[in-house]
């Protein structure tokens, strides 16, 4: 496995491909078809993939969890593209939270204090 396959670069390349394909023919591109169906359908698919990932984690093999996680991440990236979120924005938010206790992050989020 190449080093770049272990980094956010893979997700960024996939995100760029999603942006490219969102304007393709819905008959030729699953991404275009999904995006043409709208945000509600994208959210539905994301939820389905999240549940499938949980089921795989509870009852299936690590390979199944890997495959379902890849599907989940793809659909999350489609949602990001739909909502105007860039991967770099998410990486920056994660970096901002780095070193912070999850309990503290939740407490600040509930108070609507910028983390």
N, C-alpha and C positions, 0 to 999 in steps of 0.2 A: 504494500500500500504506500503510495506516495505521501510525502509529508503534508502536502497541501490538502489531502483528503481528510486530515485530522484537525482541520482548523475551520474557522468561520468562513474561509474563502469558498468552501463548497456551497454553503448556504447563500453566500453573496452571488456566486455564479448562477445558482438555481433561481434566485430572486431576479437577476437580470434576464434570464430566460423567460420567467413568468411575465415580466413587464413586456418583453418582446412578443410573446404569444397571446397576450390578452386581446390584441387587435387582429389576430389570425381568424381564419374561418372556424366557426364553431363545429363544422363538420369534420375538420381535420385536426383540431386541437382540443383536448380535454380542458386545458386551462381556459381557452377562449369560451368554450361551452359553459364552464362553471361560472366564469365572470359575467357572461351574458345573462345568466339566470339570477344574478344579483346577490347582494350582501347576505340576505336571509338564507339562501341556499349554501353560500360559502360557510356561514356560521353553522348551519345544520351539518354539513360534511365535516367540519372541524370537530364538532361535538361527537359525531359518530366515530371518527378516528381516535379521539381521546378515549372513548369507551372501549374501543377495540384494543387500544394499547393497555388499558387497565386489565381487561380480560386476559390478554396475553401474559401480562405480568403475574397474574394470579394462577393461571392454569396451563400455561404453555411453556415453550422453551425460550432460552435467550435469543435464538435466531428469530423466533416469532415476535418477541419484544422489539428486536432491532428493526424488523420489517415494518411493524406497526408504527414504531417511532418515526421512521422515515416518512411514512404516509402522513402522520400527524404534523411533522415539520413542514412538509410540502403544503398542506392545507393552511397551516398558520402563515406561511409566506404568501399564499394567495390572498389571505385576509389582510395581511400587511399591505400588499399592493393595492387592494381595494380601498383601504382606509387612508392611504398616503403615508404609512409608516415605513421608514427605511431601516434595514438591518443595523446600520451604524447607530441609529437612534436607540435601538434596544441594547446594543453593545455598550453604548455610553451610559445608559441607565444602570445596567448591570455593574459596570465599573464604578459608578457613583455609590452603589450599595456595597461594594466589595469591602469586607472587613467589618461590616455592620451586622449585628445580631439580627436574625430573622424576627425575633420577638420585638426588637426595637423598631425595625422597619415596618412591621404591622401596626405597632402603636402609633407611629408617626403618620402612617397612611390613614388610619381611622380618624386622627385629629386633622387630617388634610394639611399637615405641615409638609412642605417640600422636604423630601429625604435628601 
